[in-house]
Amino acid sequence: MAADLPDLSYDDVLRAAEVVARELPATPLQSHPLLDAAVGAEVLVKHEHVLPTGSFKVRGGVHLASTLTDAEQQHGLVTCSTGNHAQSVAYGARLAGVRAAIVMPSTAPAVKQDAVAALGAEVVVRGETLGEAGAAARELAARSGATFVCPTDPRIVLGHATAYLELFRQAADLPVPLAAVLVPIGSGTGAAGACLVRDALAPGTRVVGVQSAAAPAGWRSWRSGTIETAPATTRASGLATTTGYPLPQGILRGSLDDFVLVDDDVIDEAARLLATRAHTLAEGAGAAALAGLLSPGRSGRSGPVAVVCTGANASAEEIARLGAASPAA
Ligand SMILES: Cc1ncc(COP(=O)(O)O)c(C=O)c1O
């Protein structure tokens, strides 16, 4: 890990989990026989979308809320997001009774902008991409005295890691150990958390990252070992990152077993399968882990596989595409 980045540990995750468990229920890890039949594998779905705000990201905001500095409590928080980190920080700020302004790109789905406002945070729409919104958020923080909360703030990463503490503890009861856990990657916080926990609890289980081929900055960064940027044209707003992020990349570099890119059409296909075979509404990013299983070359598994359904905040367009013709329907 680079000298200026914190070294996050499994013990840090355990401490974060105590905070998160006081506020949020554990989410189910469930099998769905129809899904297994469709995919041709034993699949366990970690249903993170049932959390308040509809995504695993709320874990980060809840943990953040418990660790605010005096300055953060006094001057409030600013962050940038396409939607689920936005709702997470808004949720955490409400919990802690502090102000939050969330800068969102104009391309962020309306349903996510509305959800942030409904949680009491100020929505500031700037730029078209997450990168542009991020620059505007940093400027706003500098002007207002509020703290800019990077979407990969260590407190956020540790909050997200608690999903994987739950998952690996739940999987410990399985008759056959998990062969792999597939995790969608945007900024990489969730996957970094999965690696931290897997390394401690289940070294035999592979952690596989899944990113949209239409937003491959994280994948490129992992492959090259340096932070890289790439255009993000994916329809899955939760995966629309335009750069690799140093903190999660530092963890993923040493720990992630594999990293696959999937086409947005395969993500849509996975969302349809979750809807029709697992009674689960997933947004694109929430279906991406399953999409990783559907991609060619994913055969040769020896044991059950967990996929994390990370979010349910589907846009109107995503919901409409669920009804489109597909071989799995
Ligand atoms: C539903 C959902 N899944 C996955 C991701 C990707 O998570 P991360 O940015 O931690 O890689 C996001 C990011 O916002 C998301 O909203």
Ligand as a Chemical Component Dictionary entry (heavy atoms), coordinates in Angstrom:
data_LIG
# 
_chem_comp.id                   LIG 
_chem_comp.type                 NON-POLYMER 
_chem_comp.pdbx_formal_charge   0 
_chem_comp.three_letter_code    LIG 
# 
loop_
_chem_comp_atom.comp_id 
_chem_comp_atom.atom_id 
_chem_comp_atom.alt_atom_id 
_chem_comp_atom.type_symbol 
_chem_comp_atom.charge 
_chem_comp_atom.model_Cartn_x 
_chem_comp_atom.model_Cartn_y 
_chem_comp_atom.model_Cartn_z 
_chem_comp_atom.pdbx_ordinal 
LIG C1 C1 C 0 -25.672 -0.805 -6.849 1  
LIG C2 C2 C 0 -24.194 -0.654 -6.959 2  
LIG N1 N1 N 0 -23.455 -1.736 -7.164 3  
LIG C3 C3 C 0 -22.121 -1.663 -7.283 4  
LIG C4 C4 C 0 -21.477 -0.456 -7.225 5  
LIG C5 C5 C 0 -19.995 -0.411 -7.365 6  
LIG O1 O1 O 0 -19.444 -0.300 -6.106 7  
LIG P1 P1 P 0 -18.006 0.314  -5.873 8  
LIG O2 O2 O 0 -18.054 1.726  -6.326 9  
LIG O3 O3 O 0 -17.788 0.167  -4.441 10 
LIG O4 O4 O 0 -17.076 -0.498 -6.692 11 
LIG C6 C6 C 0 -22.208 0.708  -7.006 12 
LIG C7 C7 C 0 -21.556 2.015  -6.926 13 
LIG O5 O5 O 0 -22.162 3.018  -6.735 14 
LIG C8 C8 C 0 -23.609 0.615  -6.872 15 
LIG O6 O6 O 0 -24.360 1.688  -6.673 16 
# 
loop_
_chem_comp_bond.comp_id 
_chem_comp_bond.atom_id_1 
_chem_comp_bond.atom_id_2 
_chem_comp_bond.value_order 
_chem_comp_bond.pdbx_ordinal 
LIG C1 C2 SING 1  
LIG C2 N1 SING 2  
LIG C2 C8 DOUB 3  
LIG N1 C3 DOUB 4  
LIG C3 C4 SING 5  
LIG C4 C5 SING 6  
LIG C4 C6 DOUB 7  
LIG C5 O1 SING 8  
LIG O1 P1 SING 9  
LIG P1 O2 DOUB 10 
LIG P1 O3 SING 11 
LIG P1 O4 SING 12 
LIG C6 C7 SING 13 
LIG C6 C8 SING 14 
LIG C7 O5 DOUB 15 
LIG C8 O6 SING 16 
# 
